[in-house]
Amino acid sequence: LEREVTQSTKLEAVGQLAGGVAHDFNNLLAGIIGYAELLEENPSLATAVRDDAASIKRAALKGADLSRSLLTLARRNTRRDELFELESMVRETVDLARRTFDRRVEIELTAQDAPTIRGDRSLLSNALLNLAVNARDAMPDGGALHIRTQLAPLDEAFRTQHALPTDVPIVSISVSDTGVGMSDAVLEHVFEPFFTTKAPDKGTGLGLAMVYGTVKDHRGAITISSAEGEGTTVTMYLPCASDVVSALVPRSQPAMARTR
Ligand code: ADP
């Protein structure tokens, strides 16, 4: 529990910093990107110069990516609130991963239960994509990436431990890979903003911090189990929309009635 408190304090600090800086930073980068593009496309310049301009543009685009991530962290309390079907969101995200990932990463989807969720569809899709990207990065020579959604048969103790609501069913979305896994030392820090073991041009260390923030904002929880050299499973737990709970709960269980 102590770790959770520290975690959210760090997220808040990053969020505040980001709110003040990322927006202006983005405007500066837009200038750099625009002028680099003009140089890159100027036919009267030598090819070597235009190549250098292209490199400047690429680096600035990376910076823009990073500041977008920071803005996502900063805007944690302005998320959208909509009802959506989990299954279509997950399928779309998996399709995107299938189109863009190395073919040696085999992506399997098992959508056993995929209920209606209330929250920000695009933030949750982004969170899932982040987990899939991490899974891919953990398997540089290829492997199996399995995404599963199912209603979680959770006991009270688990819900209490992770501060999950007790009045609605919980759906779990897990992302498993057969990759390198994590050491205990890495596991301990993975949710911290800016913690990364990847090369500077590859990782920002904001992926899991963003996923954590998004899941928490949806009154959910996240767990990781990992074994070095074997693989990792990251599971997000999300409360189902209470508006539609009656459709999911068998009639024999009136105790789970809709409360908000
Ligand atoms: P980034 O991906 O930019 O490094 P993240 O916050 O998403 O930032 O991840 C932090 C670190 O956690 C990674 O650098 C990596 O060491 C570790 N990690 C995350 N997901 C996995 C995974 N599926 N398998 C192995 N290591 C992982």
Boltz pocket constraint, residues with backbone or C-beta under 6 A from the ligand:
constraints:
  - pocket:
      binder: B
      contacts: [[A, 130], [A, 131], [A, 134], [A, 135], [A, 138], [A, 177], [A, 179], [A, 180], [A, 181], [A, 182], [A, 186], [A, 190], [A, 191], [A, 192], [A, 195], [A, 196], [A, 197], [A, 198], [A, 202], [A, 203], [A, 204], [A, 205], [A, 206], [A, 207], [A, 208], [A, 209], [A, 232]]
      max_distance: 6.0
